[in-house]
Amino acid sequence: MNGLTSGEEVFSFCKLLVGEKAWREKNGLDSGYIDLKYRKSLFNEAGGLNNACVYGYADRLKPLVDIIKECGGGLKILDAGCGCGSESLMMGLMNNAVVGIDLIPLRAAYASSRIDYFNSCVGNDKIDVHFFAKNILEYLPVENTFDIIWLMESISHIHPAEKFFKKAYDSLKGNGRLIIAESNSLNPVSWYRSYKIRGAASWYVSKKFKYVDVEEHDEVAEERMFTVFDLKKLLIAAGFCIEKVHMSGFIGSNIFPKAFINNIAVSGFMQKVQKVIQKMPVLKYAGANYTIVACRKG
C-alpha cells in the first residue's frame, strides 16, 4: 500500500498516538483514557514510545495488517469490542471502511471523539470509521457483509462466544476472515493477570464489567480465557477453516521494568529471542498471546 512492512505500519500508527494526547489537550478534550491505556503498554516515562512494547503490539497485529496490505485496502471491516477504537482508527488510515462496536456507550463515544485527530493526520481525506454502542450479538447482520471481523481482547467477554462465532460466520463475505487476538490461558502470566481482573479462578457471567463505572448492561463473560486448541475447536465447529495461528508475547513487556526493556540493545535482543521461540514446535504455544486467522468457507 505504501511500501511499509506490517511492523512499520503499526509503528507509524503508534507515533500518531504520541501526538494525539497533546492534540486532545490543546482542543479541550480528555486525554486521560489514552494516557491510562498506553502508559504501561506503549509509552515510556518520557511520553515517547517504548520500542519493545510497540514491537510486541505490532507482532500481535501482524496477521491482520499483513492481510490488509495483501488486499491493498478497500475492505469492509468490523472491529467487535473496539474499546477506545485504536485498531479501528489504524485500519481506517489504511484505506478501509471500518465499523467499531462496543457494549459500553462511554467507550464508543470516546472512540468517536478521536476521529477528528486522525482526520487531521491525513490532510484533505477523511477516514471511513464509525463507532456505535451496541450488543455485538444483536448488531451482527445475517447477510454477507464484512471482509474481516477483528477482535482484540474481546472474545473473552462476548457471551456466549459460541453464538458469536456462528453469527460472525454468516456476517462474513465468501472467504472472509475472522481474526482474533487474545491472551493465552496456557501462559501463567496471562492466566494470573486474568485471575486478578475477575477475582476468581474460573470465568463467570456478569452484567457489569469490573473496574468500569457504568450501569448494568447485557451479559458479558468475565475473562473467559481459551487455549489456542480450544478456540480452534469452537471455530471449526462454527464452520471456519483455520488459516493461521500466530503466537507472540515472549519478550516480557508486561514483566520487566519499562526502563530495562526500553534499552535499545535489550529490546533488540528480546525481539531476536521471540523470533527464535516462535519457531519452536512446542514451546511457542506457551506465549502470552495468540492471533488466530479463521477463514469462512466460500
C-alpha positions in Angstrom: 0.0 0.0 0.0 2.8 2.4 0.9 5.9 0.2 0.9 5.9 -0.3 4.7 6.1 -3.7 6.3 3.3 -4.6 8.8 5.6 -3.8 11.7 6.5 -0.4 10.3 2.8 0.3 9.6 2.0 -0.3 13.3 5.0 1.8 14.5 3.9 4.6 12.2 0.4 4.5 13.8 1.8 4.4 17.3 3.8 7.6 16.6 0.4 9.3 15.9 -0.8 8.1 19.3 2.0 10.1 20.9 0.8 13.3 19.2 -2.8 12.6 19.9 -2.6 13.2 23.7 -1.2 16.8 23.1 -3.8 17.4 20.4 -6.6 16.4 22.7 -5.4 18.6 25.5 -4.9 21.5 23.1 -8.5 21.1 21.9 -10.0 20.8 25.4 -10.7 17.1 25.1 -10.0 14.5 27.8 -6.7 12.6 27.2 -6.9 10.6 30.4 -8.1 7.4 28.7 -5.4 7.4 26.1 -2.8 8.0 28.8 -4.2 5.3 31.1 -4.5 2.7 28.3 -1.0 3.2 26.9 1.1 4.5 29.8 2.1 0.9 30.7 1.8 -0.8 27.3 3.2 1.5 24.6 4.6 4.8 26.1 7.8 5.3 28.1 8.1 7.5 31.1 9.2 10.5 28.9 5.9 10.2 26.9 7.6 8.7 23.8 7.3 5.1 22.5 8.7 2.1 24.3 10.2 0.2 21.4 9.9 -3.3 22.9 6.3 -2.7 23.8 5.4 -1.4 20.4 7.2 -4.3 18.8 5.1 -6.7 20.9 1.9 -4.9 19.9 2.9 -4.9 16.3 3.6 -8.6 16.4 0.1 -9.3 17.7 -1.4 -7.2 14.9 0.9 -8.7 12.2 -1.6 -11.3 10.7 -4.3 -8.5 10.5 -2.0 -5.9 8.9 -0.4 -8.4 6.5 -3.9 -9.4 5.2 -5.0 -5.8 4.7 -1.8 -4.9 2.9 -2.0 -8.0 0.7 -5.5 -6.9 -0.3 -4.5 -3.3 -0.9 -7.1 -1.9 1.4 -10.6 -1.1 0.4 -12.0 -3.7 2.8 -15.1 -3.5 4.9 -14.1 -4.4 8.5 -15.9 -4.9 11.8 -14.0 -4.2 15.0 -16.0 -6.3 17.5 -15.5 -5.0 21.0 -13.5 -2.0 19.8 -12.9 -0.3 23.2 -11.4 3.1 22.6 -11.1 2.3 18.9 -7.3 2.3 18.3 -7.2 -0.6 15.8 -10.4 0.7 14.1 -8.6 4.0 13.5 -5.5 2.4 12.3 -7.4 0.2 9.8 -9.2 3.3 8.7 -5.9 5.0 8.0 -5.1 2.0 5.8 -8.0 3.0 3.5 -10.7 0.6 4.8 -14.3 1.2 5.8 -14.5 0.3 9.5 -17.3 -0.1 11.9 -16.3 -0.3 15.6 -18.8 -1.8 18.1 -18.6 -1.7 21.8 -21.1 -2.6 24.5 -20.2 0.4 26.7 -21.5 3.8 25.4 -18.7 5.7 27.1 -16.1 3.8 25.2 -17.9 4.1 21.9 -18.3 7.9 22.5 -14.6 8.3 23.4 -13.6 6.4 20.3 -15.8 8.7 18.2 -14.1 11.7 19.7 -10.8 10.5 18.4 -11.8 10.6 14.7 -11.1 14.3 14.2 -7.5 14.0 15.2 -6.8 11.1 12.8 -8.7 13.0 10.0 -6.2 15.9 10.6 -3.4 13.4 10.1 -4.5 12.6 6.5 -5.0 16.1 5.1 -8.0 16.6 2.9 -9.1 12.9 3.0 -11.3 11.6 5.8 -11.1 8.1 7.3 -14.2 6.0 6.9 -14.6 4.9 10.5 -17.7 4.9 12.6 -18.4 3.8 16.2 -21.6 2.5 17.8 -22.6 1.4 21.3 -24.4 -1.9 20.7 -24.5 -5.5 21.8 -22.4 -7.3 19.1 -24.7 -10.3 19.1 -27.7 -8.1 18.2 -25.7 -5.9 15.7 -24.2 -8.6 13.5 -26.1 -8.7 10.2 -27.2 -12.0 8.8 -26.1 -11.3 5.2 -22.5 -11.5 4.0 -21.3 -8.0 4.8 -17.7 -7.9 6.1 -14.4 -8.9 4.6 -12.8 -9.0 8.1 -14.2 -9.2 11.6 -11.5 -8.3 14.1 -11.4 -8.9 17.9 -8.7 -7.6 20.2 -9.0 -9.0 23.8 -12.8 -9.1 23.4 -13.8 -12.7 22.7 -13.0 -13.3 26.4 -16.0 -11.0 27.2 -18.6 -11.8 24.5 -21.2 -14.2 25.8 -21.9 -16.8 24.6 -18.9 -16.9 22.4 -20.3 -20.0 20.6 -23.3 -17.9 19.4 -21.0 -15.1 18.2 -18.9 -17.5 16.1 -22.0 -18.7 14.2 -23.3 -15.2 13.6 -19.9 -14.0 12.6 -19.6 -16.8 10.0 -22.9 -15.6 8.4 -21.8 -12.0 8.5 -18.6 -12.5 6.6 -18.4 -12.4 2.8 -17.2 -15.6 1.0 -13.7 -16.3 2.1 -13.9 -13.5 4.7 -11.8 -13.8 7.8 -12.4 -13.7 11.5 -9.2 -12.6 13.2 -8.9 -13.0 17.0 -6.1 -11.6 19.1 -6.3 -12.9 22.7 -4.4 -13.7 25.8 -3.3 -17.4 26.1 -4.6 -19.3 29.1 -1.7 -21.7 28.8 0.7 -18.9 29.7 0.9 -18.5 33.5 1.4 -14.7 33.4 -1.7 -14.2 31.2 -3.7 -16.6 33.4 -2.7 -14.8 36.6 -3.5 -11.4 35.1 -7.0 -12.6 34.1 -7.4 -14.1 37.6 -6.6 -10.8 39.2 -9.1 -9.0 36.9 -12.0 -11.3 37.5 -11.2 -12.0 41.2 -11.9 -15.8 40.8 -10.2 -18.9 39.5 -12.8 -19.5 36.8 -14.7 -17.2 34.4 -18.3 -16.3 35.1 -21.1 -14.3 33.5 -21.8 -10.8 34.7 -23.9 -7.8 33.9 -21.3 -5.3 35.0 -17.7 -5.0 33.9 -15.2 -4.9 36.8 -13.3 -1.6 37.1 -15.7 0.1 34.6 -18.1 2.6 36.2 -21.2 2.1 34.2 -24.7 0.9 34.8 -25.7 -2.8 34.3 -25.7 -4.0 30.8 -26.3 -7.2 28.8 -24.5 -10.3 30.0 -20.7 -10.5 29.4 -18.2 -13.1 30.2 -15.6 -12.1 32.8 -12.2 -13.1 31.4 -13.3 -16.4 29.7 -9.8 -17.4 28.5 -9.2 -20.0 25.8 -6.3 -22.1 24.8 -5.4 -22.0 21.2 -6.6 -25.5 20.8 -10.0 -24.9 22.5 -10.6 -21.8 20.4 -9.7 -23.7 17.2 -12.3 -26.4 18.0 -15.0 -23.8 18.6 -14.2 -22.0 15.3 -14.2 -25.3 13.3 -17.5 -26.3 14.9 -18.9 -22.9 13.6 -17.8 -23.8 10.1 -14.5 -21.9 9.9 -11.2 -23.2 8.5 -8.1 -22.2 10.5 -5.8 -20.3 8.2 -3.1 -19.3 10.6 -2.1 -19.3 14.3 0.5 -16.7 15.3 2.0 -16.9 18.8 3.6 -13.9 20.5 4.2 -12.3 23.9 7.7 -13.8 24.6 9.6 -10.5 25.2 8.3 -9.8 28.7 6.9 -6.3 28.1 4.5 -6.8 31.0 7.0 -8.3 33.4 10.3 -6.4 33.2 10.7 -2.8 34.2 10.0 -0.4 31.3 13.3 1.3 31.7 15.0 -2.0 31.2 13.2 -3.2 28.1 13.3 0.3 26.5 17.0 0.0 26.2 17.7 -0.4 22.5 20.2 -3.2 23.0 18.0 -5.1 25.4 14.9 -4.6 23.2 16.7 -5.9 20.1 17.9 -9.0 22.0 14.4 -9.7 23.3 13.0 -9.4 19.8 15.5 -11.9 18.5 14.6 -14.3 21.3 10.9 -14.0 20.4 11.6 -14.9 16.8 13.5 -18.0 17.8 10.8 -19.2 20.2 8.1 -18.6 17.7 9.7 -21.3 15.5 9.9 -23.9 18.3 7.1 -26.5 17.9 6.0 -27.0 21.5 7.4 -24.0 23.4 5.7 -21.5 21.1 2.3 -22.4 22.4 3.2 -21.0 25.8 3.3 -17.5 24.5 1.4 -14.9 26.4 -0.7 -14.0 23.3 -2.0 -15.6 20.1 -3.7 -14.3 17.0 -5.8 -16.7 15.1 -7.0 -16.2 11.5 -10.1 -18.2 10.7 -11.4 -18.2 7.1 -15.1 -18.6 6.1 -15.5 -21.4 3.6 -16.6 -19.6 0.4 
